[in-house]
Amino acid sequence: MKSFSSVIKEGSIEANVEKVLYERNTGQPGVITEQWSAGYPQIQGPMQSGTRFRIYVDGEADPSLDYDVFLFHGIGLGGEQPADNPPWGTRRVGRTANGGGLYNTFRIPYSVSIRVTVTTPYSGLFWYIIRGVENYPLVLGDLQLPNNTRLRLYKNVNVSLQPYEFLILADPKSSAGALFLVTIAATNSEGAPQYLEACFRAIIDGEQTSFLSSGTEDMFLSAYYFDSGPFHLENSGVTVLSSDASTMSAYKYFENDPILFSESLLLLWRAGETPDGPEGCPSDFPPPGEGQRRRQSFRMPSPSGTTSVVTYALVYQW
């Protein structure tokens, strides 16, 4: 094993031009272990929403990872504005400065080569750090992943959903793998938070639907429409939250509670939720059969308006 590291200090970057930040081609396998970036000026500078990183693995023409720098770090819907965001961080991701200070320790594997580029909406100055290790094991939680593993990004950008409409968050096929991260940024046209009633679902290897949460905020390990406000924890966090909870951005890692598949994964979310029935979230165990009455008196709130969402799902595949 051998470590490598590279930096750019106060480099000049031109708007809307893809710039190479780092390239390595030694013929040896490796894993990127950390990236950090910052930019100047802080407003209308290189580190804004719309700054686009691309990571090309093993000479591929289309990058495995092509992402908005803020959404990749769990921050969406205005969360890039520095005034309302004090420094925060976890061992996997964080933001520690107004002009960026965005870091992640996502493990990004490759077999022979890797190339990292950035495209920014504004010209300015740019700082960047990247580190990695050659011939390094790739571990997710306490599970060592196969040598041929790749990290893939599945995304939806500015999709508008009507009440109860479903959205596919990730659909890897013909491979085994593990879900690593889900990020969702959503806002409702009527300022209504009831879309958060939605339960996340997974169909693993084409089998019966597995429900991953009893609501959207529950998926991110909160409750009651995030009524305690934003938080940044190791397993999950809420980075943006309006006072009425109709706008939110949140992340969830699956390192300590792995979602694994052998052949395929279909990850689903929807705008709002229905109780029980063939498409609804179960209200009991075992789930009530068709036509059976719910055992509790709670009436699930109905969603309204249009919900606009951006979603990122990172999946390790082999």
Residue pairs with C-beta under 8 A, 6 or more apart in sequence:
1 133
1 134
1 135
1 136
2 133
2 134
2 135
3 131
3 132
3 133
3 134
4 24
4 30
4 131
4 132
4 133
4 134
5 129
5 130
5 131
5 132
6 22
6 129
6 130
6 131
7 127
7 128
7 129
7 130
8 21
8 126
8 127
8 128
9 127
10 125
10 126
10 127
11 125
11 126
11 127
11 128
12 123
12 124
12 125
12 126
13 19
13 39
13 46
13 118
13 120
13 123
13 124
13 125
13 126
14 123
15 120
15 121
15 122
15 123
16 119
16 120
16 121
17 119
18 54
18 117
18 118
18 119
19 117
19 118
19 119
20 115
20 116
20 117
21 116
21 117
21 118
21 128
21 130
22 114
22 115
22 116
22 128
22 130
23 113
23 114
23 115
23 116
24 30
24 113
24 114
24 115
24 132
25 112
25 113
25 114
26 112
26 113
26 134
27 112
27 113
28 112
28 134
28 135
29 109
29 110
29 111
29 112
29 134
29 135
29 147
30 109
30 110
30 114
30 132
30 133
30 134
30 135
30 136
31 107
31 108
31 109
31 110
31 132
31 133
31 136
31 138
32 55
32 106
32 107
32 108
32 109
32 110
32 114
32 130
32 131
32 132
33 105
33 107
33 131
33 132
33 133
33 136
34 103
34 104
34 105
34 129
34 130
34 131
34 132
35 103
35 104
35 106
35 116
35 128
35 129
35 130
35 131
36 101
36 102
36 103
36 128
36 129
37 47
37 69
37 100
37 102
37 103
37 118
37 126
37 127
37 128
37 129
38 47
38 97
38 99
38 100
38 101
38 102
38 126
38 127
39 45
39 46
39 47
39 48
39 51
39 99
39 100
39 120
39 124
39 125
39 126
39 127
40 46
40 99
40 124
40 125
41 99
41 124
42 82
42 98
42 99
44 122
45 99
45 122
45 124
45 125
46 118
46 120
46 122
46 123
46 124
46 125
46 126
47 69
47 80
47 99
47 100
47 102
47 120
47 126
48 80
48 120
48 121
48 122
49 68
49 70
49 76
49 78
49 80
50 68
50 120
50 121
51 68
51 69
51 70
51 118
51 119
51 120
51 121
52 66
52 67
52 68
52 69
52 118
52 119
52 120
53 65
53 66
53 67
53 69
53 72
53 116
53 117
53 118
54 63
54 65
54 66
54 116
54 117
54 118
54 119
55 63
55 64
55 65
55 66
55 108
55 114
55 115
55 116
56 63
56 64
56 114
56 115
56 116
56 117
57 63
57 64
57 108
57 109
57 110
57 111
57 113
57 114
57 150
58 110
58 111
58 112
58 113
58 114
59 112
59 113
64 150
64 151
64 152
64 153
65 108
65 151
65 152
65 153
66 153
67 153
67 155
67 312
69 102
69 118
70 76
70 79
70 80
70 102
71 183
71 185
71 310
71 312
72 104
72 183
72 312
73 93
73 94
73 95
73 102
73 104
74 93
74 183
74 237
74 239
74 249
74 250
74 251
75 85
75 95
75 239
75 240
75 249
76 183
76 185
76 239
76 240
76 249
76 310
77 185
77 186
77 187
77 240
77 247
77 248
77 249
77 310
78 240
79 85
79 239
79 240
79 249
82 98
82 99
85 95
85 239
87 94
87 95
87 96
87 97
87 101
88 94
88 95
88 96
88 232
89 95
89 96
89 103
89 232
90 232
90 233
90 234
90 237
91 105
91 234
92 104
92 105
92 106
92 234
92 253
93 103
93 104
93 105
93 106
93 251
94 101
94 102
94 103
94 104
94 232
95 101
95 102
95 103
96 103
100 127
106 151
106 180
106 181
106 314
107 138
107 139
107 140
107 151
108 114
108 151
109 138
109 145
109 149
109 150
109 151
111 148
114 132
116 130
118 126
118 128
120 126
137 144
138 144
138 145
138 147
138 149
138 316
139 145
140 178
140 180
140 255
140 258
140 316
141 255
141 256
141 258
143 178
143 258
145 178
145 316
145 318
146 318
148 318
149 316
149 317
149 318
150 316
150 317
150 318
151 180
151 314
151 315
151 316
151 317
152 172
152 314
152 315
152 316
152 317
153 312
153 313
153 314
153 315
154 169
154 170
154 171
154 172
154 267
154 312
154 313
154 314
154 315
155 310
155 311
155 312
155 313
156 167
156 168
156 169
156 309
156 310
156 311
157 310
158 308
158 309
158 310
159 167
159 308
159 309
159 310
159 311
160 306
160 307
160 308
161 167
161 195
161 270
161 271
161 306
161 307
161 308
161 309
162 271
162 306
163 195
163 271
163 272
163 302
163 303
163 304
163 305
164 270
164 271
164 272
164 273
164 274
164 303
165 270
165 271
166 268
166 269
166 270
167 268
167 269
167 270
167 271
167 309
167 311
168 266
168 267
168 268
169 182
169 184
169 267
169 268
169 269
169 311
169 313
170 179
170 265
170 266
170 267
170 313
170 315
171 264
171 265
171 266
171 267
172 261
172 264
172 265
172 315
172 317
173 263
173 264
174 263
174 264
175 263
175 264
175 317
175 318
176 260
176 261
176 262
176 263
176 317
176 318
177 260
177 261
177 265
177 315
177 316
177 317
177 318
178 254
178 258
178 259
178 260
178 261
178 315
178 316
179 202
179 254
179 258
179 259
179 265
179 267
179 313
179 314
179 315
180 253
180 254
180 255
180 314
180 315
180 316
181 251
181 252
181 253
181 254
181 312
181 313
181 314
182 200
182 219
182 251
182 252
182 254
182 267
182 311
182 312
182 313
183 249
183 250
183 251
183 252
183 311
183 312
183 313
184 216
184 248
184 249
184 250
184 269
184 309
184 310
184 311
184 312
185 240
185 248
185 249
185 250
185 309
185 310
185 311
186 195
186 247
186 248
186 249
186 307
186 308
186 309
186 310
187 242
187 246
187 247
187 248
187 307
187 308
188 195
188 246
188 247
188 303
188 304
188 305
188 306
188 307
188 308
189 305
189 306
189 307
189 308
190 246
190 304
190 305
191 242
191 244
191 246
191 305
192 246
192 303
192 304
192 305
193 225
193 244
193 245
193 246
194 272
194 301
194 302
194 303
194 304
195 216
195 271
195 272
195 303
195 307
196 215
196 216
196 217
196 225
196 245
196 248
197 215
197 216
197 272
197 273
197 300
197 301
197 303
198 215
198 216
198 269
198 270
198 271
198 272
198 273
199 211
199 212
199 213
199 214
199 215
199 216
199 270
199 273
199 281
200 211
200 212
200 213
200 216
200 219
200 267
200 268
200 269
201 209
201 210
201 211
201 212
201 267
201 268
201 269
202 209
202 210
202 212
202 259
202 265
202 266
202 267
202 268
203 209
203 210
203 264
203 265
203 266
203 268
204 210
204 259
204 260
204 261
204 264
204 265
205 261
205 262
205 263
205 264
205 265
206 263
206 264
211 281
211 282
212 219
212 259
213 219
214 281
215 223
215 273
216 269
217 223
217 224
217 225
217 226
217 250
219 236
219 252
220 226
220 236
220 237
220 238
220 250
220 251
220 252
221 233
221 235
221 236
221 252
222 228
222 231
222 236
222 238
225 245
226 238
226 241
226 245
226 248
226 250
227 245
229 238
229 241
230 237
230 238
230 239
230 240
230 241
231 237
231 238
232 239
234 253
235 252
235 253
235 255
235 256
235 257
236 250
236 251
236 252
236 253
237 250
237 251
238 248
238 249
238 250
239 249
239 250
239 251
240 247
240 248
240 249
241 247
241 248
241 249
242 248
259 265
265 315
267 313
269 309
269 311
271 303
271 307
271 309
272 302
272 303
273 280
273 281
273 300
274 280
274 281
274 300
275 281
275 283
275 294
275 300
276 282
276 283
276 287
276 288
276 292
276 294
277 290
278 290
282 288
283 294
283 295
283 296
284 294
284 295
288 294
288 295
